[in-house]
Amino acid sequence: MLRTLAGTGIVAALCAYLGVFIVLRRAVFVGAALAQVSSLGVALALFLGGLWGTRTHGQLPWLAQPLAVLLTVGAAVLFAVQTRERRLPRETVIGVAYAAAGALAILVVAVSAGAESEVMNLLFGNVLTIGGTGIIGLGLLAMLVGGTHVAFFREFLFVSFDPDMAQALGLRARWWNALLFLTIGLTVAFAIRAAGALVVFNFLVLPAATALLLGRTLRMVVVVAVITAVVSTFIGIALSYVFDLPTGPSVVAVSVLFWLLALPTKWALSRVFHGATITGRASLIERK
Amino acid sequence: MSDLIRFDNVTLGYRQRVVLRDLNFSIRTGEFFGIVGANGSGKTTILRALLGILRPLRGGVLVQIESGQYDALPEGGWCDLTTTPGALRFGYVPQRGFLDEVFPLSARDVVAMGRYGLLGLLEWPGQRDRQLVAEALAHVGLSELAGQRFGDLSGGQKQRVLIARALASEARVLVLDEPTDGMDLEGQRGIMDLIARLQAEMGVTVVYVTHRLNELGNAAQRLLLLHEGAVRIGPVEEILTPAVLEQVYGVSVRVETFDGKRVVLT
């Protein structure tokens, strides 16, 4: 139980932070597509394991994680560098990747020798399957991705907000975009094994959406997103334990509830600050 | 005035699609240079080449590195030039509609981005950076709105913030892309006055891109006119003549002077 809480807590915090970039860049389907690509990596490993006769029932072949990471990071970087293609909008390429990877994963599993009933679990991960080494791996991932973002937050923000000005000022926008998406790809590849595709997609979108309703500054948005994700995870896991519900959907349901609560909260906050806004605007008009 | 930037036989385009051929013109130190053309005429393409974002298909964009000496656009755009002291630095002011208002950034945050490219890897903004940001906001008259959310500002205020960001980067060339588009007369006048003041007080070179000919008739010193592949370049008084305009646009025009200001009428 403690391992599950710690693992999903790390995944929640990391994905919620990265989700702020994903939502601000209007690229929410990147998360869904990367989840499918990661599953394709696992499916290919199952297929190859069957071919080589090295598969153990109910367990993933050792090749699964490296293949999933490789494909996911590759797809993430492709999504990043593809942004300037004029004929095909980026979301179209993401959609193609989503459909192609999802279908391929299922087809590859279907033709794999000795397909198992729990294959969907193996493909798409599960909240309750985190082992001790999984926690250490997630901790290292959090340090790597967190450290990269502490060091290069300014660059990631600038190329996300205004890539042309960033380039005019000497920042290599393509490289920084690629590095940002590489951290997203790496996180998704590991997070899916730990928390499942649905939960990871939820963490990449809903906490950031809630935080953008409530926070006025970027710092506040990041803090609210991370706290919302971690709290909804713990409440979701507790509810699933007490009422014997599936864990992933319980976590997602709590995240959705937070988002729904954020809507009236935002309305109430705007009512509280309404007077101040009017006064501010009036003084602006006067100054003109 | 010496040439600050030169386009030498430059052909521009995307992959194999040529947009503009054999461009030969220069932008002089401290001048107000206008680029006028309809949507799709190649204004933005020139601008991207100027900023080093788009590499020419042929020819070279040269910049003055010291008096009388020019260097070609380096590999990777202006990246290599901006880090050297006294290097030619561009302050790009994009169309404000291109920036996503969903970003929860204050006016100060946006202006501070002007310093980002000048900081070293892993270097954080220091006292001098903060001071330059505050001074840039003061130059455009927005000190009191520094903490206001960028997305909540009016069109004119957003444009001032973007100009302040260019100033914060200690740019020697201000490149403005349709800065008054979608503004009312008062807003347009405010932005034009601000640019003229910055040019006079700070000696910056201004490159101003617009599709409205009359906007630059009284502000620019030289104009580059783009229309369906045709290019005309020269001083405003030579370009804004019925003969040239009729030749370029193929319609009958009159150029009148009211209250000392030049106006093109169709």
Interface residues (C-beta under 8 A of the other chain):
Chain A: L24 R26 R86 A151 R154 E155 L157 F158 S160 F161 D162 D164 M165 A166 Q167 A168 L169 G170 L171 R172 L212 G215 R216 T217 L218 M220 V221 G280 L284 R287 K288
Chain B: Y14 R48 L51 G52 I53 G76 G77 W78 C79 D80 L81 T82 T83 R89 F90 G91 Y92 P94 F98 L99 D100 V102 F103 P104 L105 S106 D109 V110 M113 G114 Y116 G117 L118 L119 L122 E144 L145 Q148 R149 S154 Q157 R165 S169 V175 E186
